[in-house]
Amino acid sequence: MTDFLLDFAARGLTGAGWATWLVYLLVVTQFTIFAVTLYLHRSQAHRGVDFHPALAHFFRFWAWLTTAMVTKQWVAVHRKHHAHCETEQDPHSPQVYGIDKVFWQGAELYRSAAANAADLEKYGRGTPDDWLERHLYARHPEWGPTLMAIVNIALFGAVGVAIWAIQMLWIPVWAAGVVNGIGHWWGYRNFETTDTATNLVPWGVWIGGEELHNNHHAFPSSAKFALRKFEVDIGWGVIRLCEKLGLAKVLRVAPTLDLRPNVHLPDTETLKAVLTHRFQVMTDFFRNVIVPTLREEAAHAGESLKATPRKLRRALADGGRWLDATSREKLTAFVRQRPRLATVCEFRTRLAALMEQRGADAALTGLQQWCREAEASGIRTLQAFAARLKGYAVAQA
């Protein structure tokens, strides 16, 4: 009996070795990632996909079991993040709190935000409110990880404690720390969104596709995060598999941009496309107008483009929104000394303002006037951009 108890304490009921421990850990942590990215994020927070009730409940149960997160709380915190991104009301912005705090204390920031009852009511609407949610998942969130600990110890003995600890750290590290922190601090950007969201890598595999964070901020309600041919979103692959099995229904994906030939003046289709693809429009303007103009100014002055500090070059994409006061003054002086660059930056500011204008008629009139003036500017890249912009349309599904 004593030998049995000692063996059980050491290796649990399975008596498994390190290979089984590793496979088990990878499987359960990946299930947790899927519960977060597929269910909490894409389905509950943004309504990009609906899952079969049985699968949806499995995800909800697994999130409770391995993270103690309550659906309504997670959804509310995330929706508030999108509503107030990079402001003092953002629950976890590195621009506000600093990258160190968000990376190392992201879980604490989440818990603090989740405790705000007013925000839960405002941003957490539409989440599950059945008997299980009220009496188990939301009332006793700590029971989930406790049950997980018991299961792991029963299966693997003392090693189960280590496995459980890693499980409990998985979401705080990868979601709260890496995605919410580094995903707003370092990486590449496909779209010049009005926040600092980045794509960490083009292969969204390790954390379910959440690595493609800039793409998500450009099209939040899209169930698919990969938007370039070279990008991979493993979460989308799982959704497509579930769809084929009748376990999921995709509700929204990011629309694609179409280009119509021989459009002489922006019309309602143009305006719809510009508003739908506003971040793509601003990205195109930076890459196809501002950067070539900056390069031409540098060549005219006999300078190398690399002589311009990279920080200033990148800041031209958003008008210096994220620069401190001193750097913003340097950017203003830098632009003022280059007349053609100053002109295209002014056109960029006006185009961004048009996208925020209320009233379709006024916005369309403003866009038409913007295109006329751009084509009369005498700046080749600006003229070409305006000519192309007039033909924008939202591609038909």
GIPESUL-V87736 format. One record per backbone hydrogen bond with DSSP energy under -0.5 kcal/mol. NH is the residue of the N-H (numbers start at 1). CO is the residue of the C=O. Records with the same first field share a line. If there is no record, write none. Layout:
BEGIN
NH = CO / CO
END
This chain:
BEGIN
5 = 1
6 = 2
7 = 3
8 = 4
9 = 5
10 = 6
11 = 7
12 = 8
13 = 154
14 = 155
15 = 11
16 = 11
21 = 17
22 = 18
23 = 19
24 = 20
25 = 21
26 = 22
27 = 23
28 = 24
29 = 25
30 = 26
31 = 27
32 = 28
33 = 29
34 = 30
35 = 31
36 = 32
37 = 33
38 = 34
39 = 34
40 = 35
41 = 36
42 = 37
43 = 38
44 = 39
45 = 40
46 = 41
47 = 43
48 = 42
49 = 42
50 = 249
52 = 247
56 = 52
57 = 53
58 = 54
59 = 55
60 = 56
61 = 57
62 = 58
63 = 59
64 = 60
65 = 61
66 = 62
67 = 63
68 = 63 / 64
69 = 63
74 = 70
75 = 71
76 = 72
77 = 73
78 = 74
79 = 75
80 = 76
81 = 77
82 = 78
83 = 79
84 = 80
85 = 82
87 = 84
90 = 87
93 = 90
94 = 92
96 = 93
97 = 93
98 = 94
102 = 98
103 = 99
104 = 100
105 = 101
106 = 102
109 = 105
110 = 106
111 = 107
112 = 108
113 = 109
114 = 110
115 = 111 / 112
116 = 113
117 = 115
120 = 116
121 = 117
122 = 118
123 = 119
124 = 120
127 = 124
134 = 130
135 = 131
136 = 132
137 = 132
138 = 133
139 = 133
140 = 136
143 = 140
144 = 141
145 = 141
146 = 142
147 = 143
148 = 144
149 = 145
150 = 146
151 = 147
152 = 148
153 = 149
154 = 150
155 = 151
156 = 152
157 = 153
158 = 9
159 = 10 / 156
160 = 157
161 = 157 / 158
162 = 158
163 = 159
164 = 160
165 = 161
166 = 162
167 = 163
168 = 164
169 = 165
170 = 166
171 = 167
172 = 168
173 = 169
174 = 170
175 = 171
176 = 171
177 = 172
178 = 173
179 = 174
180 = 175
181 = 177
182 = 177
183 = 178
184 = 181
185 = 182
186 = 182
188 = 199
192 = 279
193 = 191
198 = 183
199 = 188
200 = 198 / 211
204 = 202 / 232
205 = 203
206 = 203
208 = 205
210 = 207
212 = 209
213 = 198 / 211
216 = 212
217 = 213
218 = 214
219 = 215
222 = 219
223 = 252
231 = 228
232 = 202
234 = 204 / 232
235 = 208
236 = 233
237 = 233
238 = 234
239 = 235
240 = 236
241 = 237
242 = 238
243 = 239
244 = 240
245 = 241
246 = 243
247 = 242
248 = 242
249 = 50
251 = 48
252 = 48
258 = 393
260 = 391
264 = 262
271 = 267
272 = 268
273 = 269
274 = 270
275 = 271
276 = 272
277 = 273
278 = 275
281 = 277
282 = 278
283 = 279
284 = 280
285 = 281
286 = 282
287 = 283
288 = 284
289 = 285
290 = 285
291 = 286
293 = 289
294 = 290
295 = 291
296 = 292
297 = 293
298 = 294
299 = 295
300 = 296
301 = 297
302 = 299
303 = 298
307 = 304
308 = 305
312 = 309
313 = 309
314 = 310
315 = 311
316 = 312 / 313
317 = 314
318 = 315
319 = 315
320 = 315
321 = 318
323 = 320
328 = 324
329 = 325
330 = 326
331 = 327
332 = 328
333 = 329
334 = 330
335 = 331
336 = 332
337 = 333
338 = 335
342 = 338
343 = 339
344 = 340
345 = 341
346 = 342
347 = 343
348 = 344
349 = 345
350 = 346
351 = 347
352 = 348
353 = 349
354 = 350
355 = 351
356 = 352 / 353
357 = 353 / 354
363 = 359
364 = 360
365 = 361
366 = 362
367 = 363
368 = 364
369 = 365
370 = 366
371 = 367
372 = 368
373 = 369
374 = 370
375 = 371
376 = 372
377 = 374
380 = 378
383 = 379
384 = 380
385 = 381
386 = 382
387 = 383
388 = 384
389 = 385
390 = 386
391 = 388
392 = 389
393 = 258
395 = 256 / 393
END
